[in-house]
Amino acid sequence: MLRFTLRRILQVIPTVVVVALLIFVIFSVVPGTFAASLFADGKRAADPQMIARLNEEFGLNKPLMERFVTYVTDLAQFDLGTSFRTRQPVIDLINDRMGASLQLAIAAMVFALVVGVPLGFLAALRPGSVLDTVTMIGAVSGLSMPQFWLGLLMMYLFALQLNWLPSFGYGDGSFRNLILPAVTLGVTPLALLARTTRAGVLDVLNADFIRTAHSKGMSEMKVVRWHVARNALVLIVTTVGLQFGSLIGQAVVIEKLFAWPGIGSLLVDSVAIRDIPVVQGTILVIVLWFLLINTAVDLIYAAIDPRIKQE
Amino acid sequence: MLKKLTLAAMLSLSVATGALAAGERSGGTLVFTAPYGSSFATLDVQASPNTQEEFITQAIHRGLYSWNSIENKPVLELADSEDVSEDGLTHTYHLRKNAVFHNGKPLTADDIIYSYKRIANPKNAFPGASFIAVIKGAEEFIAGKAEEISGLKKIDDNTLEITYTGPINPGFPLMQNTTVIYPSNVEDESTFAKNPVGLGAFVFKEHVPGSQVVVEKFDKYYEEGKPYLDRINIVLMAEDAARDVAFRNKEIDVSILGPTQYQAYQGEEGLKDHLLEVAEVYTRNIGFNPAFEPFKDKRVRQAINHAINAPLIIERLVKNKAYPASGWLPLSSPAFDKDKAAYAFDPEKAKALLAEAGYADGFEFEVTASPNESWGVPIVEAILPMLKKVGITVKPKPVESSALGDAVTSNNFQAFIWSNLSGPDPLNALRCYYSKTAQSACNYTSYASPDFDKLYEAAQQERDPAKQNDLLRQANNIVQDDAPVWFFNYNKAVMAHQPWVHGLVPNATELAVQPYDEIWIDENAPDARK
């Protein structure tokens, strides 16, 4: 198990390196610079002297290869650089925002798990029933609905019409502020989990060993608990892992819409103004998060299904 | 002046009447929105040229001058009076004796000298350095060739002498967000980015990155009886649609409106009576590059101005959230010529001009454009059929906003569409058409006219504001006749506010930025705000 764990963790390293290189190359060739973005809204005249000073300060007038070497050297020392815009270390900016992003992603995942898995289970146990039909229609709708639009609908209904919840913002970090963005973000993984759980459970229910269990006279409850649930778990864990890993990336739109102070909104702002160190740092953190979650999922697989470890 | 006051008064009708009817009330919390992004770049506002940080500046800081939206001009802020030398170069400021920083330090001349040196320090590369450059000796200091700024001289703690490079109105450069005054007794300057200390009416309380900045009333503020509010939550809300819901739900007290919302709010009871409108100091335009053969001929440029029905586009696409432009200087400019007519929509005249210029069969050109709904690709798409009718084929070249500036300042375009600053200082605005201004600075269309230069140089030397404005008016008319750009519109900024909010002003420099110390909320505000 230790070797398996080490191997999975070591596999993360080359992926991170490739992603880091890609980010550097992409943002070296896209048009637009931080200095030019300062007057992009036309609210002030361009100032060539200031542009030259900024480019010099941030090393943007150095040759590409020299910048690349600096970038890689800093990265090897876990230094994500300094933000052009705030002139603060990128890691500090990410730290400021990571808590809110994690809070949102965890809340969305808990919501998706608590609602999606039981719904999928129940739908599979009663295929063709009203509950099954409604669940699957809901799941398809949840998967196909643009999050931005869904978020606006939620705001309109729960904030404007019913006046139950605040429509935006972090407030003082209260649970009430978290509900709308978390539910909006959680709808897609919920729908996916419901569908996957239903498919997984149906698959297991049709397996020979379930028929054997029934023929041995085991009660329905015991069959579901000991055989169906355990065997469907691998598929559910896979879906949870993939979804949870990508939630921070998916949250970009939701954070922007609900003025939620996570790293998603930091990323969007930074791309727009070409604050390259922040963009690079934020994307790396999102990628690293995804890889770590997936590694964790692989390790959980091995724990719940010995066949995987053997493979 | 009468014209300016009339304009300001007209534009602030709803607010002004509200204020007169009720009388100022102290106390309460204002929830103000900062709509230009999802974060504040820094709380060290001297380091940031962004409008977003101006919301913080207005609450926490003060500059030597400030903008008076009612008088439509910069006024002294941190000095009770000033003496100006006969040549107009040296100003002696008698500083306010009752101005105190939030850390308890009284304002002295040292603070102003310290602040201007910090802004101009070449190691900092701050955006405000170009404003400080109007002070004698600042250019040398910025270039790292001098230890001091020779034009700054402390007479005593409360008296400061500043010598400028020319007989300018120093109010314009020294009222900026990036030229505010910091206390000189803070040892670690890096703390300004997290714990700002200023002379403003509100003290910094809290910053939740990506969410909001909270400020509270400063009891030792130098304006007696002000501010009225106890607290302001400046919340970040970049999304128009989300802001709309929050405003209707009364979670925020003000909202800046886009064209679609403006149209919707105008038609709704309860909303339409609480809109504040102003002609801001931005001119939307398509700039022509004279290096592109057809644009060398002014008849071609004039033909394009005649071929496009700008009022129709403003009505249909911009939902009347703009004023048709006649020339470069906007309606709110003191040098605006109300008697000079705009280019009339006249396709036949356009065809005739094109034929005279040798382009009877038309030509094709590319417009570099950002996605902006009011001055980007959608507008280029709207002019496309109009120009087609006179034989000109237009192709939009979409770029991101940050790439637009790069393309324009590197002269890498045939034409571009942009919104550019055209005020409030007409002298500074027309600098962009002075032939000695570099293309990469703001003379984006490489404009050069000896007649214009002559008038502009005369205006630079003129100390009588009325005569200076007259010269600039004539210079502006030359630009209009030469048509280096297609004059599209002047932005109409619109702010919606809750009925209980009073004291908002029609700030032509940026409507979203309001003097917080003037704002108060009445008894009708929700309990949580009172």
Chai-1 contact restraints between the chains, C-beta under 6 A:
chainA,res_idxA,chainB,res_idxB,connection_type,confidence,min_distance_angstrom,max_distance_angstrom,comment,restraint_id
A,P31,B,A403,contact,1.0,0.0,6.0,A-B,restraint_1
A,G32,B,E400,contact,1.0,0.0,6.0,A-B,restraint_2
A,G32,B,S402,contact,1.0,0.0,6.0,A-B,restraint_3
A,G32,B,A403,contact,1.0,0.0,6.0,A-B,restraint_4
A,G32,B,D406,contact,1.0,0.0,6.0,A-B,restraint_5
A,T33,B,D406,contact,1.0,0.0,6.0,A-B,restraint_6
A,A36,B,S402,contact,1.0,0.0,6.0,A-B,restraint_7
A,A36,B,G405,contact,1.0,0.0,6.0,A-B,restraint_8
A,A36,B,D406,contact,1.0,0.0,6.0,A-B,restraint_9
A,S37,B,S402,contact,1.0,0.0,6.0,A-B,restraint_10
A,L38,B,P49,contact,1.0,0.0,6.0,A-B,restraint_11
A,F39,B,G405,contact,1.0,0.0,6.0,A-B,restraint_12
A,A40,B,S401,contact,1.0,0.0,6.0,A-B,restraint_13
A,A40,B,S402,contact,1.0,0.0,6.0,A-B,restraint_14
A,A40,B,G405,contact,1.0,0.0,6.0,A-B,restraint_15
A,G42,B,W418,contact,1.0,0.0,6.0,A-B,restraint_16
A,G42,B,S419,contact,1.0,0.0,6.0,A-B,restraint_17
A,G42,B,N420,contact,1.0,0.0,6.0,A-B,restraint_18
A,K43,B,T51,contact,1.0,0.0,6.0,A-B,restraint_19
A,K43,B,L421,contact,1.0,0.0,6.0,A-B,restraint_20
A,R44,B,L421,contact,1.0,0.0,6.0,A-B,restraint_21
A,A45,B,C442,contact,1.0,0.0,6.0,A-B,restraint_22
A,A46,B,T409,contact,1.0,0.0,6.0,A-B,restraint_23
A,A46,B,A441,contact,1.0,0.0,6.0,A-B,restraint_24
A,A46,B,C442,contact,1.0,0.0,6.0,A-B,restraint_25
A,D47,B,S130,contact,1.0,0.0,6.0,A-B,restraint_26
A,P48,B,S440,contact,1.0,0.0,6.0,A-B,restraint_27
A,P48,B,A441,contact,1.0,0.0,6.0,A-B,restraint_28
A,M50,B,P127,contact,1.0,0.0,6.0,A-B,restraint_29
A,R53,B,A125,contact,1.0,0.0,6.0,A-B,restraint_30
A,L54,B,A125,contact,1.0,0.0,6.0,A-B,restraint_31
A,E57,B,A125,contact,1.0,0.0,6.0,A-B,restraint_32
A,R85,B,A41,contact,1.0,0.0,6.0,A-B,restraint_33
A,T86,B,A41,contact,1.0,0.0,6.0,A-B,restraint_34
A,T86,B,T42,contact,1.0,0.0,6.0,A-B,restraint_35
A,D96,B,P209,contact,1.0,0.0,6.0,A-B,restraint_36
A,R97,B,G210,contact,1.0,0.0,6.0,A-B,restraint_37
A,L152,B,A241,contact,1.0,0.0,6.0,A-B,restraint_38
A,M155,B,V245,contact,1.0,0.0,6.0,A-B,restraint_39
A,A159,B,N249,contact,1.0,0.0,6.0,A-B,restraint_40
A,L160,B,V245,contact,1.0,0.0,6.0,A-B,restraint_41
A,L160,B,R248,contact,1.0,0.0,6.0,A-B,restraint_42
A,L160,B,N249,contact,1.0,0.0,6.0,A-B,restraint_43
A,S167,B,V245,contact,1.0,0.0,6.0,A-B,restraint_44
A,S167,B,A246,contact,1.0,0.0,6.0,A-B,restraint_45
A,S167,B,N249,contact,1.0,0.0,6.0,A-B,restraint_46
A,S167,B,E251,contact,1.0,0.0,6.0,A-B,restraint_47
A,F168,B,A242,contact,1.0,0.0,6.0,A-B,restraint_48
A,F168,B,A246,contact,1.0,0.0,6.0,A-B,restraint_49
A,G169,B,V235,contact,1.0,0.0,6.0,A-B,restraint_50
A,Y170,B,V208,contact,1.0,0.0,6.0,A-B,restraint_51
A,Y170,B,S211,contact,1.0,0.0,6.0,A-B,restraint_52
A,K256,B,S38,contact,1.0,0.0,6.0,A-B,restraint_53
A,L257,B,E239,contact,1.0,0.0,6.0,A-B,restraint_54
A,L257,B,A242,contact,1.0,0.0,6.0,A-B,restraint_55
A,A259,B,L236,contact,1.0,0.0,6.0,A-B,restraint_56
A,A259,B,M237,contact,1.0,0.0,6.0,A-B,restraint_57
A,P261,B,P209,contact,1.0,0.0,6.0,A-B,restraint_58
A,P261,B,G210,contact,1.0,0.0,6.0,A-B,restraint_59
A,P261,B,S211,contact,1.0,0.0,6.0,A-B,restraint_60
A,S265,B,S38,contact,1.0,0.0,6.0,A-B,restraint_61
A,S265,B,G210,contact,1.0,0.0,6.0,A-B,restraint_62
A,D269,B,G37,contact,1.0,0.0,6.0,A-B,restraint_63
A,D269,B,S38,contact,1.0,0.0,6.0,A-B,restraint_64
A,D269,B,S39,contact,1.0,0.0,6.0,A-B,restraint_65
A,R274,B,S402,contact,1.0,0.0,6.0,A-B,restraint_66
